[in-house]
Amino acid sequence: MAGLHKWILVINCGSSSIKFALYEMADISMRIRGTLTGIGKENGHFSATGATGKVITDETVHLPGNQDAFGHLLNWLRYIGYEKQLYTISHRIVQGGLHHSAPEKVTEQLLQQLEQLVPMAPLHLPAELSGIRFFQQQYPDITQVVCFDTAFHQTMPCTAKHYALPQALTREGVIRYGFHGLSYNYIVHTLQPAGKTIIAHLGNGASMAAINGQQSVDTTMGFTPTGGLVMGTRPGDLDPGVLLYLLQQQKLSPHQLHQLLNSQSGLLGVSGLSADMQQLVEAAPENPQAAEAIELFCYQARKQLGAMAAAMGGLQTLVFTGGIGQHLPAVRAGICHNMAFLGIVLDETRNQENAAVISHRASAVTIRVVATDEEWMIAHHTAQLLKQ
């Protein structure tokens, strides 16, 4: 039985997957977490584990769309006895624009404002907003909360935020927002780093942030989550002239360009094999294109690592997180290669073991591997907001 609790249901919604977690409001203790993946494909998957990591459910399900996935989750929560004690539902929102820099309660006015931001995050916002609308219909009297991925980077100085574009465009919001903020927020909250820190959030989406005094100084993503590092299906930074060439000379439509930049580039585009770094690492010994994709990823990450250190005038701690950052020693080694001039020296044995600290004793920079938890950070922010 669920007992007498106030539950925070956290929804972290992607374009083809949903992560969820259930937390006790009083102490932000996690009771259940899980995923719904393969949304829109022939075979979807639903899994959930309890607080101890014990598997509660693990099944193949048909999830034609996000609404079906939300419905499946809700029916399951009813079945196991948690649905009636939902106190609030909180959502990760990838883009808050110029005017949303702190967690907020959902209102109709807020939703209308977020709808206007969809062109800035077309892969993420539609799915996130559909989740809010779904739960509004199911629970019109339950307070919903949104937490913005861009909020953490509000502390960046104008020199880091602004493009060299006419001021009119800057005032309209064509600036560098940065993303993965909830992940960075969690790492900072957990480690409480006192000095100059770079966090590398490396997954299918990837970025780095320069953090000094626990505040964001600069980051690799900009106006959208497409720029910065090489990613699973996104190219990272591009010469803007490439986009003009593709539109004018190759005659790509805006939709085709969108698909190219968000779904066909990055590791997948270079390797011609996969967007999954684990698959590329396994294939690289026999597949030159897979090896090239990995080297390009690591090379661009090394460049950005140097840039983030330059933004702070030094570096004391380097943190790897995200699926790639936590679990792939070969990629961490590739990024740290030849970085001793910055004080970064990897301990090969510790790195292979995925130890919590993987820096060599001779390294001036402490190198850490830390599991991130965006859902916990969202629950924490939600509890703080609702207790005010």
C-alpha positions as CSV (number, residue, x, y, z in Angstrom):
1,M,0.0,0.0,0.0
2,A,1.1,3.5,-0.6
3,G,0.2,4.8,2.9
4,L,-0.6,8.3,3.7
5,H,1.8,10.5,1.7
6,K,1.9,13.6,-0.5
7,W,3.5,12.4,-3.7
8,I,5.2,14.5,-6.3
9,L,5.0,12.9,-9.7
10,V,7.9,14.2,-11.9
11,I,7.6,13.9,-15.6
12,N,10.7,14.3,-17.8
13,C,9.3,14.1,-21.4
14,G,11.3,13.6,-24.5
15,S,10.3,13.3,-28.2
16,S,10.1,9.4,-28.1
17,S,10.5,8.6,-24.4
18,I,9.3,9.6,-21.0
19,K,11.1,9.4,-17.7
20,F,9.1,9.6,-14.5
21,A,9.7,9.4,-10.8
22,L,7.5,9.5,-7.6
23,Y,8.8,11.4,-4.6
24,E,7.6,12.0,-1.0
25,M,7.0,15.7,-0.6
26,A,8.3,15.9,3.0
27,D,11.8,14.7,2.4
28,I,12.2,14.3,-1.4
29,S,12.7,10.6,-1.0
30,M,12.3,8.6,-4.2
31,R,9.7,5.7,-4.1
32,I,9.5,4.8,-7.8
33,R,11.3,5.7,-11.0
34,G,10.9,4.4,-14.5
35,T,10.8,5.0,-18.2
36,L,8.5,4.6,-21.2
37,T,10.5,4.3,-24.4
38,G,9.9,3.5,-28.0
39,I,6.9,5.8,-28.2
40,G,5.5,5.8,-31.7
41,K,7.3,2.6,-32.7
42,E,5.9,-0.9,-33.1
43,N,7.2,-2.1,-29.7
44,G,7.4,0.2,-26.8
45,H,8.8,-0.6,-23.4
46,F,7.7,0.3,-19.9
47,S,9.9,-0.3,-16.8
48,A,9.9,0.8,-13.2
49,T,12.1,0.2,-10.2
50,G,11.6,0.9,-6.5
51,A,13.7,2.9,-4.0
52,T,16.1,0.0,-3.6
53,G,16.5,-0.6,-7.3
54,K,14.2,-3.7,-7.3
55,V,12.4,-4.1,-10.6
56,I,8.6,-3.5,-10.1
57,T,7.6,-3.9,-13.8
58,D,9.4,-4.5,-17.1
59,E,7.2,-5.1,-20.1
60,T,6.7,-4.6,-23.8
61,V,3.8,-2.3,-24.5
62,H,2.3,-0.6,-27.5
63,L,2.6,3.2,-27.2
64,P,1.4,4.9,-30.4
65,G,1.9,8.4,-29.0
66,N,2.7,10.4,-25.9
67,Q,-1.0,10.5,-24.8
68,D,-1.0,6.7,-24.8
69,A,2.2,6.6,-22.7
70,F,0.8,9.0,-20.2
71,G,-2.4,6.9,-20.0
72,H,-0.5,3.7,-19.5
73,L,1.5,5.3,-16.7
74,L,-1.6,6.7,-15.0
75,N,-3.4,3.3,-15.1
76,W,-0.4,1.6,-13.6
77,L,-0.2,4.1,-10.8
78,R,-3.8,3.5,-10.1
79,Y,-3.3,-0.2,-10.1
80,I,-0.4,-0.1,-7.6
81,G,-2.3,2.3,-5.3
82,Y,-0.4,5.6,-5.7
83,E,-2.6,7.6,-7.9
84,K,-5.1,8.9,-5.3
85,Q,-2.5,10.6,-3.2
86,L,-0.8,12.6,-6.0
87,Y,-0.2,16.0,-4.5
88,T,1.4,17.7,-7.5
89,I,2.8,16.9,-10.9
90,S,6.0,18.6,-12.0
91,H,7.5,18.8,-15.4
92,R,10.9,19.5,-17.0
93,I,10.6,22.3,-19.6
94,V,13.6,22.6,-21.9
95,Q,13.2,26.3,-22.8
96,G,12.0,29.1,-20.7
97,G,12.9,32.0,-22.9
98,L,13.7,35.5,-21.6
99,H,11.1,35.7,-18.9
100,H,11.0,32.3,-17.1
101,S,14.0,31.8,-14.8
102,A,12.5,30.0,-11.8
103,P,10.1,27.1,-11.1
104,E,6.4,28.2,-11.6
105,K,3.0,26.9,-11.1
106,V,1.2,26.1,-14.3
107,T,-1.4,28.6,-15.5
108,E,-3.2,29.0,-18.8
109,Q,-1.2,32.2,-19.4
110,L,2.1,30.4,-18.8
111,L,1.1,27.6,-21.2
112,Q,0.2,30.2,-23.9
113,Q,3.6,31.8,-23.4
114,L,5.4,28.5,-23.7
115,E,3.5,27.7,-26.9
116,Q,5.2,30.8,-28.4
117,L,8.6,29.2,-27.6
118,V,8.0,26.0,-29.5
119,P,10.1,27.2,-32.6
120,M,13.1,27.5,-30.3
121,A,12.8,23.9,-29.0
122,P,10.7,22.0,-31.6
123,L,11.9,18.5,-30.5
124,H,11.1,18.9,-26.9
125,L,8.5,21.5,-26.0
126,P,5.5,20.0,-27.9
127,A,5.9,16.7,-26.0
128,E,6.4,18.5,-22.7
129,L,3.3,20.7,-23.2
130,S,1.3,17.7,-24.2
131,G,2.1,16.1,-20.9
132,I,0.9,19.1,-19.0
133,R,-2.3,19.2,-21.0
134,F,-2.9,15.5,-20.4
135,F,-2.7,15.8,-16.7
136,Q,-4.8,19.0,-16.7
137,Q,-7.6,17.0,-18.2
138,Q,-7.2,14.1,-15.8
139,Y,-6.6,16.2,-12.6
140,P,-8.0,19.7,-13.1
141,D,-7.7,20.4,-9.4
142,I,-4.1,19.3,-8.9
143,T,-1.4,22.0,-9.0
144,Q,1.2,21.4,-11.7
145,V,4.7,22.9,-11.6
146,V,7.3,23.5,-14.4
147,C,11.1,23.7,-13.9
148,F,13.1,25.2,-16.7
149,D,16.3,23.7,-18.1
150,T,17.5,27.2,-19.1
151,A,17.1,28.7,-15.7
152,F,20.5,27.6,-14.3
153,H,22.3,29.6,-16.9
154,Q,20.7,32.9,-16.1
155,T,23.8,33.9,-14.2
156,M,25.9,34.0,-17.4
157,P,27.3,37.4,-18.2
158,C,26.2,39.3,-21.3
159,T,29.5,38.5,-23.0
160,A,28.6,34.8,-22.8
161,K,24.9,35.2,-23.5
162,H,25.0,37.6,-26.5
163,Y,25.6,36.9,-30.1
164,A,27.3,39.5,-32.3
165,L,23.9,40.4,-33.9
166,P,22.0,43.6,-34.1
167,Q,20.7,44.7,-30.6
168,A,17.1,44.5,-31.8
169,L,17.5,40.7,-32.2
170,T,19.1,40.4,-28.8
171,R,16.2,42.3,-27.2
172,E,13.8,39.9,-28.9
173,G,15.5,37.0,-27.2
174,V,18.0,35.7,-29.9
175,I,20.6,34.9,-27.3
176,R,22.5,32.0,-25.9
177,Y,20.3,30.3,-23.3
178,G,22.2,27.1,-22.5
179,F,20.5,23.8,-21.6
180,H,20.9,20.7,-19.3
181,G,20.5,23.2,-16.5
182,L,18.7,20.9,-14.2
183,S,21.4,18.3,-14.5
184,Y,24.1,20.9,-13.8
185,N,22.0,22.2,-10.9
186,Y,21.9,18.7,-9.4
187,I,25.7,18.2,-9.7
188,V,26.3,21.6,-8.1
189,H,23.8,20.9,-5.3
190,T,25.4,17.5,-4.6
191,L,29.1,18.3,-4.9
192,Q,29.0,22.0,-3.6
193,P,32.1,22.8,-5.6
194,A,33.9,25.8,-4.3
195,G,36.2,26.6,-7.2
196,K,36.3,26.6,-11.0
197,T,34.4,23.6,-12.3
198,I,33.6,22.2,-15.7
199,I,30.7,19.7,-15.9
200,A,30.4,17.6,-19.1
201,H,26.9,16.3,-19.5
202,L,27.5,13.7,-22.2
203,G,24.5,11.7,-23.5
204,N,22.5,11.6,-26.8
205,G,22.4,15.4,-26.2
206,A,25.7,16.7,-24.9
207,S,27.0,20.0,-23.5
208,M,29.5,21.4,-21.1
209,A,29.2,24.2,-18.5
210,A,31.8,26.4,-16.9
211,I,30.8,27.0,-13.2
212,N,32.6,29.3,-10.9
213,G,31.3,29.9,-7.3
214,Q,28.5,27.4,-8.1
215,Q,27.1,29.7,-10.8
216,S,27.1,29.2,-14.6
217,V,29.7,31.4,-16.3
218,D,29.4,29.9,-19.8
219,T,28.1,26.8,-21.6
220,T,28.4,25.2,-25.0
221,M,24.8,25.1,-26.1
222,G,23.3,28.4,-27.3
223,F,19.9,29.5,-28.7
224,T,18.8,26.0,-29.2
225,P,20.0,22.5,-28.0
226,T,21.5,22.0,-31.5
227,G,24.8,23.8,-31.0
228,G,28.0,23.2,-29.1
229,L,29.4,19.6,-28.9
230,V,28.8,16.9,-31.4
231,M,25.8,14.8,-30.3
232,G,24.0,11.7,-31.2
233,T,22.0,13.1,-34.1
234,R,22.9,16.8,-33.9
235,P,26.0,18.4,-35.4
236,G,26.9,20.9,-32.7
237,D,28.5,24.2,-33.8
238,L,28.3,25.0,-37.5
239,D,29.4,27.9,-39.7
240,P,26.1,29.7,-40.3
241,G,27.1,29.9,-44.0
242,V,26.6,26.1,-44.2
243,L,22.9,26.6,-43.4
244,L,22.6,29.3,-46.1
245,Y,24.3,27.0,-48.6
246,L,21.9,24.1,-47.8
247,L,18.9,26.3,-48.2
248,Q,20.0,28.2,-51.3
249,Q,22.2,25.8,-53.2
250,Q,21.0,22.4,-52.1
251,K,17.4,23.7,-52.1
252,L,16.5,22.1,-48.7
253,S,13.2,23.1,-47.3
254,P,13.0,24.4,-43.7
255,H,11.6,21.0,-42.7
256,Q,14.3,19.1,-44.5
257,L,16.9,21.3,-42.8
258,H,15.3,20.7,-39.4
259,Q,15.4,17.0,-40.0
260,L,19.1,17.1,-41.1
261,L,20.2,19.1,-38.0
262,N,18.2,17.3,-35.4
263,S,17.8,13.7,-36.7
264,Q,20.5,12.9,-39.3
265,S,23.7,14.5,-38.2
266,G,26.1,14.1,-35.3
267,L,27.5,10.6,-34.5
268,L,24.8,9.0,-36.7
269,G,25.7,11.2,-39.7
270,V,29.4,10.8,-39.5
271,S,29.4,7.0,-38.7
272,G,26.5,6.1,-41.0
273,L,25.9,3.4,-38.4
274,S,24.4,4.6,-35.1
275,A,23.8,7.5,-32.8
276,D,24.6,5.3,-29.8
277,M,28.1,5.9,-28.6
278,Q,28.3,2.5,-27.0
279,Q,27.6,0.8,-30.3
280,L,30.3,3.0,-32.0
281,V,32.9,2.1,-29.4
282,E,32.2,-1.6,-30.0
283,A,32.3,-1.2,-33.8
284,A,35.3,1.2,-34.0
285,P,38.1,-1.5,-34.2
286,E,36.6,-2.8,-37.5
287,N,34.7,0.3,-38.7
288,P,36.8,3.4,-39.7
289,Q,33.7,5.6,-39.9
290,A,32.7,4.7,-36.3
291,A,36.2,5.4,-35.2
292,E,36.1,8.8,-37.0
293,A,32.8,9.7,-35.3
294,I,34.3,9.0,-31.8
295,E,37.4,11.0,-32.5
296,L,35.4,13.9,-33.9
297,F,33.3,13.8,-30.7
298,C,36.3,13.8,-28.4
299,Y,38.2,16.4,-30.4
300,Q,35.4,18.9,-30.3
301,A,34.9,18.2,-26.6
302,R,38.6,18.8,-25.9
303,K,38.3,22.2,-27.7
304,Q,35.3,23.2,-25.7
305,L,36.9,22.0,-22.5
306,G,39.7,24.4,-23.2
307,A,37.3,27.2,-24.0
308,M,35.3,26.7,-20.8
309,A,38.5,26.8,-18.7
310,A,39.5,30.0,-20.5
311,A,36.1,31.5,-19.7
312,M,37.0,31.1,-16.0
313,G,40.7,31.7,-16.1
314,G,41.5,28.2,-14.8
315,L,40.1,24.9,-13.7
316,Q,40.1,22.9,-10.4
317,T,37.4,20.2,-11.0
318,L,36.2,18.3,-14.1
319,V,33.0,16.3,-13.7
320,F,31.7,13.7,-16.2
321,T,28.0,12.9,-16.1
322,G,25.2,11.6,-18.5
323,G,25.1,8.2,-20.1
324,I,28.3,8.6,-22.0
325,G,30.1,10.5,-19.3
326,Q,29.3,8.0,-16.6
327,H,29.7,4.7,-18.4
328,L,32.2,5.0,-21.3
329,P,35.9,5.1,-20.1
330,A,37.2,5.2,-23.7
331,V,35.4,8.4,-24.4
332,R,36.5,10.1,-21.2
333,A,40.1,9.1,-22.0
334,G,39.7,10.5,-25.5
335,I,38.5,13.8,-24.1
336,C,41.3,14.0,-21.5
337,H,44.0,13.0,-24.0
338,N,46.8,15.6,-24.2
339,M,45.1,17.9,-21.7
340,A,47.9,17.8,-19.1
341,F,48.7,21.4,-20.0
342,L,45.4,22.3,-18.2
343,G,46.3,20.1,-15.3
344,I,44.1,17.2,-16.4
345,V,45.8,13.8,-16.0
346,L,43.6,10.7,-16.0
347,D,44.3,7.6,-13.9
348,E,43.8,4.8,-16.5
349,T,42.9,2.1,-13.9
350,R,40.4,4.2,-12.0
351,N,38.9,5.4,-15.3
352,Q,38.4,1.8,-16.5
353,E,36.7,1.0,-13.2
354,N,34.3,4.0,-13.5
355,A,35.5,5.1,-10.1
356,A,34.0,8.2,-8.5
357,V,37.4,10.0,-8.8
358,I,39.4,9.1,-11.9
359,S,42.2,11.7,-11.8
360,H,45.8,10.6,-11.4
361,R,47.6,11.6,-8.2
362,A,49.8,13.9,-10.3
363,S,46.7,15.7,-11.7
364,A,46.2,19.3,-10.6
365,V,42.6,19.0,-11.6
366,T,40.3,16.6,-9.7
367,I,38.3,14.5,-12.3
368,R,35.0,13.0,-11.0
369,V,32.3,10.8,-12.4
370,V,28.9,11.6,-10.9
371,A,25.4,10.3,-11.7
372,T,23.0,13.1,-12.4
373,D,19.4,13.1,-11.3
374,E,17.2,15.7,-13.0
375,E,14.1,14.2,-11.6
376,W,15.3,14.7,-8.0
377,M,16.2,18.3,-8.8
378,I,12.7,18.9,-10.2
379,A,11.1,17.4,-7.1
380,H,13.3,19.5,-4.8
381,H,12.4,22.7,-6.6
382,T,8.8,21.8,-6.6
383,A,8.7,21.1,-2.9
384,Q,10.5,24.4,-2.2
385,L,8.0,26.3,-4.4
386,L,4.9,24.8,-2.8
387,K,6.1,25.2,0.7
388,Q,6.4,29.0,0.3
